[in-house]
Amino acid sequence: MELQRHQYWMNQALIMGQKGGNQGEIPVGVVIVDDNNNLMASAHNCKETDQDCTAHAEIIAIRQACKNLGSWRLNHCTLYVTLEPCMMCAGAIINSRLKTLVYGVDDFKTGAIRTVMNLPDSFASNHHLQVFAGIQESPCRELLQTWFKNNLQRKS
C-alpha cells in the first residue's frame, strides 16, 4: 500500500516536472502531501522564469505548504521530487522538519541526500528524515534525459 501511495504521488511530481520542462525549465517536479494524503503543495523549477537561483521546485513547494498549513513545521508531510535534492534544497527539507522525502533518481552531480553528500545523516542535521529513493526511477530519468537531449539539440 505504501509503495502504491509513493508511486501515485511521484506520478503527480512527474506531471509537474513535465509542466516545468514545457516552460523551458529543467523538468524537476515536486508535490507535498500530509499524513492524510491531502495535497499541500505542488511546484516545478522556475529559475529561468523568475531569474531566481533559489526558485527550485522544492523551495517553492515548501513555501506553499508552510503557507497552506500556517506553520513552518512540515513534520506530518512527505515531499515527493523527481530528482535527488541539491544542498540548498536538502537544507530546506531538513529545516522544515519534513517527515519523509521520496525522490525518483539520484543526482550524481549535486545530490545532497545520498550520492555526492548525505546532509540528512550528517552531524549538521538537527532532524531525522525518512528517505526513500528510486521511486519511479525510470520515468524520472527519462524525463530529464529527454529534456536535456532536446535542449542541447536546440542550442547546437
N, C-alpha and C positions, 0 to 999 in steps of 0.2 A: 504493500500500500504506500509506504514512504517513497519507494522508487517511482511509482506512478505519479505521485504528487510532484516529485522533483522533475520528472520528465515533462509533465504538463506545464509547470511554471517556466522551465528552461525554454520550452517552445514559445512561450509568450516573450521571453527575453530575446529569442532569435527574431521574432517579428519586429521588436523594437530595434534590434541591430540592423535588420534589413531596411527599415524606415530611415535610419541614420545614413546607411550606405547610399540609399537613393538620393539623399540630400548632399552627397559629397563628403560625408564624414566617414572615418574609419568605423566599420559596422560593428560596434560593441553595443549590446543592449542589456538593460537591467530591469528587473522587477523586484519589488519588496512586498512580501506578504506577512501578515501576522499569524499567530498560532491558530486562529480560527479560519485560516485560508482566505482571508479578505485581502484584496489588493490595496496596498497602501501607497504605492508609487510605481511609476514606470518612466524610463528615460533611455535616451541614446546619446552618444557623444555629440557635443555641439562646439568643439574647439574652433573649427573653421567658421561656422555660422556666427558665433558670438565673439570670435577673435579673443578667446579667453583660454589660457593654458590650463586653467583649473576646471574647465567645463567637460570633465569626463562623465560618462554615464552614471558611474557610482556616486559621485559627488552630487550631481543633480538629483538623483533619486533619493539619496539620504536626506537632502534638504527638504524635498517634497514630503517624505514620510514623517520627518520631525514636525513639519508644519501641520500635516494632517492629524497627527497624534497629539499635538500640543506638548511635545516633550522631546528633548534631545536624546533621551534614552530609548533605544530600539531593542531592548533586551527580550522582547517577545516577538521578534521578527526574524525572517530569513531573507537574505539578499541573494538573488539569482543573477549571475552575469555570464555572458558568453565567453569571456576571456579572463584569465587569471589577473587579478588587480595588480596595479603598479604600487610603488612605495607610497605615493600620496594617497591613493585610494585605500590601501591596506591600513594606513594610519587613521583615515576617517572611519573605516569599518570598525576598527578597534575602539576608537574614541566614542563612537555612537553606541557602543555596547551591544551591537547586533549579536543575536543568539547563534545564528548559523549563517555560513557562507557556502553557497553551492556555485561552482563555476564549471564551464564547459571544457576549455582547452588550456593547457599550460602555455605560458609566455616565457620562452627561453631567452628573451632579450631583457625584459623589465619586470618579470613576475616576482612579486614580493610575498607570496603566500607559501610556496613550496619549491619553486625552481631556482631562481637566481638568489633569493634570500627568503627567510622564513620569519617575518615580523610577528605573526601571532604567537609563536612559541619562543620568541627571544626574551631576554631579560628586560627589554624595554617595554614589553607589553604588560599592561596592568589589567588585562581582561582575557578570560579563556574564551576562545572562539571555536565552535564546532565547524569543521571544514569537510566538504565532500567535493572531490574533483572528478572530472571525466564524465559528467552527466551530459548526454547528447554531444559527446566529443566530436564525432564525425561531422554532423551538420554545422557545428560551431566552427570547426577548422575549415570546412568547405566554404562557408560564408566569407571568412577572412581571406582565404587564398584566392577565391574568385574575384573578390573586390580588388585586392592588390594586383592581381594579374591584369584585370581590366583597366585599373587606374594607371599602371605603368605603361600599358599599350597606348593610352591616350596621350601620355607625356612624351612618347618617343617620336 
